[in-house]
């Protein structure tokens, strides 16, 4: 399937049980801020630039016997993603680096070995309809450090990048899932919010919230 560009990304903070975690910072930006999910796009992060996903194929080891290949042992996938955007909000990017808010002195600090955990959904498209690469449970780390350099004739800008390491969701062992957002190509597909409610445990669809109130 052909993919055209990298339109946006969805990031949902989660606890150790892969359940949606309430963080005030994630309730400030984007289309799904009421549900506590951050959408990185042109408005919130001046555009997403890269989502490089590697290791989708499981490792295969040949087992030999009687001078030929007797069988193949199939290992697990070792998936890693790079996520990059031009200008993530300071508070969101700080949390994604594993920092915590310093209520006494301001800013965000690194004071323990805690890692940010959450769901990560990279969204591309195929000739008019969205394609979702959804990872329900991941750890996030800073991608390449900070390399500040002097401006020259052209400004030297440092953008945001993160390494995203998916792992199986504890509740059902789901590692990742690909969705095609077009009901003519996938008759089971309903809408993006229904997909989010499945991928992110605890996500409340806007329609559900309205009817409940």
BALUMLUM-578579 format. One line per field, with one value per residue (C-alpha): residue number from 0; residue in three letters; y, z, x. Coordinates in nm, 4 decimals, padded with zeros to 6 digits. Each point is the difference from the previous one (the first is absolute). Example, Ala and Ser with C-alpha at 12.3 -4.5 7.8 and 13.67 -1.06 7.14 Angstrom:
REM BALUMLUM-578579
i 0_1
aa ALA_SER
yy -00.4500_00.3440
zz 00.7800_-00.0660
xx 01.2300_00.1370
This chain:
REM BALUMLUM-578579
i 0_1_2_3_4_5_6_7_8_9_10_11_12_13_14_15_16_17_18_19_20_21_22_23_24_25_26_27_28_29_30_31_32_33_34_35_36_37_38_39_40_41_42_43_44_45_46_47_48_49_50_51_52_53_54_55_56_57_58_59_60_61_62_63_64_65_66_67_68_69_70_71_72_73_74_75_76_77_78_79_80_81_82_83_84_85_86_87_88_89_90_91_92_93_94_95_96_97_98_99_100_101_102_103_104_105_106_107_108_109_110_111_112_113_114_115_116_117_118_119_120_121_122_123_124_125_126_127_128_129_130_131_132_133_134_135_136_137_138_139_140_141_142_143_144_145_146_147_148_149_150_151_152_153_154_155_156_157_158_159_160_161_162_163_164_165_166_167_168_169_170_171_172_173_174_175_176_177_178_179_180_181_182_183_184_185_186_187_188_189_190_191_192_193_194_195_196_197_198_199_200_201_202_203_204_205_206_207_208_209_210_211_212
aa UNK_UNK_UNK_UNK_UNK_UNK_UNK_UNK_UNK_UNK_UNK_UNK_UNK_UNK_UNK_UNK_UNK_UNK_UNK_UNK_UNK_UNK_UNK_UNK_UNK_UNK_UNK_UNK_UNK_UNK_UNK_UNK_UNK_UNK_UNK_UNK_UNK_UNK_UNK_UNK_UNK_UNK_UNK_UNK_UNK_UNK_UNK_UNK_UNK_UNK_UNK_UNK_UNK_UNK_UNK_UNK_UNK_UNK_UNK_UNK_UNK_UNK_UNK_UNK_UNK_UNK_UNK_UNK_UNK_UNK_UNK_UNK_UNK_UNK_UNK_UNK_UNK_UNK_UNK_UNK_UNK_UNK_UNK_UNK_UNK_UNK_UNK_UNK_UNK_UNK_UNK_UNK_UNK_UNK_UNK_UNK_UNK_UNK_UNK_UNK_UNK_UNK_UNK_UNK_UNK_UNK_UNK_UNK_UNK_UNK_UNK_UNK_UNK_UNK_UNK_UNK_UNK_UNK_UNK_UNK_UNK_UNK_UNK_UNK_UNK_UNK_UNK_UNK_UNK_UNK_UNK_UNK_UNK_UNK_UNK_UNK_UNK_UNK_UNK_UNK_UNK_UNK_UNK_UNK_UNK_UNK_UNK_UNK_UNK_UNK_UNK_UNK_UNK_UNK_UNK_UNK_UNK_UNK_UNK_UNK_UNK_UNK_UNK_UNK_UNK_UNK_UNK_UNK_UNK_UNK_UNK_UNK_UNK_UNK_UNK_UNK_UNK_UNK_UNK_UNK_UNK_UNK_UNK_UNK_UNK_UNK_UNK_UNK_UNK_UNK_UNK_UNK_UNK_UNK_UNK_UNK_UNK_UNK_UNK_UNK_UNK_UNK_UNK_UNK_UNK_UNK_UNK_UNK_UNK_UNK_UNK_UNK_UNK
yy 00.0000_00.3374_00.2620_00.3717_00.2202_00.0262_00.2026_-00.0106_-00.2113_-00.0825_-00.0526_-00.1169_-00.0158_-00.3333_-00.1637_-00.3280_-00.1925_00.1738_00.2028_00.3648_00.2233_00.3435_00.2695_00.3678_00.0801_-00.2371_00.1784_00.3249_-00.0716_-00.1451_-00.1691_-00.2571_00.2177_-00.0575_-00.3705_00.0638_-00.1121_00.2227_00.0387_00.1201_00.1890_00.3324_00.1956_-00.1598_-00.0903_00.1983_-00.3255_-00.3576_-00.0845_-00.3664_-00.3334_-00.2672_-00.3455_-00.2873_-00.3604_-00.0917_-00.3379_-00.2746_-00.1572_-00.3326_-00.2496_-00.3017_-00.3335_-00.2445_-00.3781_-00.2727_00.2533_00.2191_00.2400_-00.2083_00.2761_00.3707_00.1500_00.3224_00.2550_00.3172_00.3382_00.2615_00.3146_00.3486_00.3304_00.3473_00.2820_00.3557_00.3312_00.3579_00.1625_-00.2072_00.1926_00.0304_-00.1721_-00.2913_-00.0637_00.0190_-00.2661_-00.2190_00.0147_-00.1448_00.3289_00.1082_00.3443_00.1895_00.1612_00.1953_00.1429_-00.0229_-00.1943_-00.3767_-00.2094_-00.3369_-00.1459_-00.3707_-00.2710_00.0260_-00.0307_00.1463_-00.2735_00.0300_-00.0920_00.1263_00.0234_00.1216_00.1119_00.0056_-00.0302_-00.1971_00.2074_00.1796_-00.2227_-00.0221_-00.2940_-00.0547_-00.1815_-00.0444_-00.1126_-00.0298_-00.0085_00.1581_00.1628_00.3359_00.1397_00.3064_-00.0754_00.1614_00.2425_00.3749_00.1392_00.3803_00.1841_00.3628_00.1631_00.0837_00.1542_-00.2381_-00.0729_-00.3352_-00.1577_-00.3050_-00.2004_-00.2606_-00.3707_-00.3055_-00.3705_-00.2021_-00.3631_-00.2001_-00.2970_-00.2369_00.1369_-00.1871_-00.0629_-00.1822_-00.0208_00.2352_00.1374_00.2142_00.0286_00.1678_00.1636_00.1313_00.2860_-00.0773_-00.2129_-00.0940_-00.1707_-00.1297_-00.0560_-00.0320_00.3502_00.2530_00.3173_00.1304_00.0373_-00.3600_-00.1095_00.2142_-00.1498_-00.3451_00.0926_00.2270_-00.1632_00.2717_00.2283_00.1367_00.0780_00.3460_-00.1469_-00.2288_00.2906_00.2059_-00.2768_-00.0791_00.3597
zz 00.0000_-00.1012_00.2719_-00.0776_00.2581_00.3784_00.0873_00.3808_00.3092_00.3073_00.3399_00.3063_00.3429_00.1763_00.3327_00.0550_-00.0813_-00.3379_00.1156_-00.0967_00.2576_00.0863_-00.0499_-00.0006_-00.2739_-00.2406_00.0551_-00.1532_-00.3670_-00.3064_-00.1172_00.2823_00.2902_00.1892_00.0088_00.0970_-00.3316_-00.1825_-00.3759_-00.1595_-00.3186_-00.1736_00.2643_00.3168_-00.1033_-00.3211_-00.1861_00.0349_-00.2068_00.0413_00.1323_-00.0955_00.1088_-00.0052_00.1185_-00.1016_-00.1271_00.2567_00.0056_-00.1847_00.0791_-00.2208_00.1715_-00.2047_-00.0048_-00.2425_-00.2162_-00.0594_00.1706_00.2351_00.1450_00.0778_00.3446_00.0112_00.2663_00.1112_-00.1690_00.1230_-00.0960_00.0386_-00.1245_-00.0379_00.0380_-00.0934_-00.0094_-00.0588_00.3269_00.2688_00.2956_00.2767_00.2655_-00.2241_-00.1278_00.3557_00.1247_-00.3018_00.0976_00.3398_00.1890_00.2766_00.0757_00.2777_00.1876_00.2296_-00.2414_-00.3412_-00.3068_-00.0329_00.1706_-00.0355_00.3473_-00.0489_-00.2655_-00.0938_-00.3700_-00.1698_-00.1098_-00.2382_-00.3215_-00.3281_-00.3258_-00.3188_-00.2737_-00.3704_-00.2947_-00.3153_-00.2793_00.2080_00.3027_00.3241_00.0955_00.3695_00.1493_00.3573_00.2866_00.3174_00.2546_-00.0418_00.1846_-00.1205_00.0275_-00.1422_-00.3513_-00.0503_00.2804_-00.0537_-00.2414_00.0242_-00.2548_-00.0819_-00.2630_-00.3231_-00.3155_00.0550_00.3468_00.1518_00.1515_00.2260_-00.0481_00.2235_-00.0433_00.2081_-00.0053_00.0494_00.1104_-00.0235_00.2230_00.0272_00.1817_00.3319_-00.0264_-00.3346_-00.1306_-00.2893_-00.1421_-00.2859_-00.2437_-00.3388_-00.0899_-00.3311_00.0645_-00.2867_00.0432_-00.3689_00.0446_00.3527_00.0706_00.3756_00.0200_00.1765_00.0802_00.1614_00.3486_00.0028_-00.0942_00.2786_00.2554_-00.0953_-00.0065_00.3074_00.3029_00.1684_-00.3008_00.0002_-00.3327_-00.0191_-00.0986_00.3044_00.2296_-00.1389_00.0367_00.3523_00.1105
xx 00.0000_00.1377_00.0350_-00.0048_00.1721_-00.0324_-00.3086_-00.0152_00.0552_-00.2063_00.1649_-00.1913_00.1708_-00.0528_00.0787_00.1845_-00.3204_-00.0381_-00.3002_-00.0476_00.1670_-00.1345_00.2646_-00.0954_00.2505_-00.1742_-00.3315_00.1235_00.0649_-00.1630_-00.3152_-00.0144_00.1134_-00.3267_00.0859_00.3641_00.1528_00.2487_-00.0175_00.3229_-00.0841_00.0599_-00.1908_00.1410_00.3574_00.0597_-00.0277_00.1189_00.3074_00.0943_-00.1235_00.2507_-00.1189_00.2486_00.0021_-00.3542_00.1174_00.0674_00.3439_00.0229_00.2757_00.0586_00.0556_00.2084_00.0017_00.1054_00.1798_-00.3060_-00.2390_-00.2117_-00.2173_-00.0128_-00.0325_-00.1971_00.0932_-00.1721_-00.0048_00.2463_-00.1889_00.1367_-00.1402_00.1402_-00.2493_00.0932_-00.1833_00.1063_-00.1068_-00.1712_-00.1476_00.2611_-00.2093_-00.1003_00.3538_00.1379_-00.2396_00.0780_00.3679_-00.0867_00.0277_-00.2357_-00.1392_00.1786_-00.2875_00.2342_00.2559_-00.1611_00.1032_00.0311_00.2665_00.1677_00.0178_-00.0561_00.0120_-00.3635_-00.0899_-00.3029_-00.2407_-00.2892_-00.1731_00.1438_-00.1932_00.1701_-00.2379_00.0826_-00.2378_-00.0571_-00.1546_-00.2594_-00.0643_00.2003_00.2216_00.0728_00.2987_-00.1183_00.2230_-00.2089_00.2851_00.3449_00.2856_00.1332_00.3516_00.1722_00.1181_00.3388_00.0726_00.0274_00.2573_-00.0065_00.2126_00.0593_-00.2149_00.1792_-00.1425_-00.2895_-00.1449_00.0978_-00.3084_-00.0275_-00.3191_-00.1640_00.0665_-00.0848_00.0697_-00.3176_00.0357_-00.3237_-00.0696_-00.2931_-00.3038_-00.0275_-00.3735_-00.0124_00.3601_-00.0801_00.3257_-00.1314_-00.2861_-00.0410_-00.3301_-00.1295_-00.2399_-00.2352_-00.3130_-00.0023_00.3386_-00.0642_-00.3691_00.0639_00.1503_-00.2262_00.1908_00.3183_-00.1462_-00.1211_00.3504_00.1471_-00.2377_00.1331_00.3688_00.0003_-00.1623_-00.2049_-00.0500_-00.3549_-00.1607_-00.1535_-00.3380_00.0115_00.0834_-00.2882_-00.2561_00.1214_-00.0446
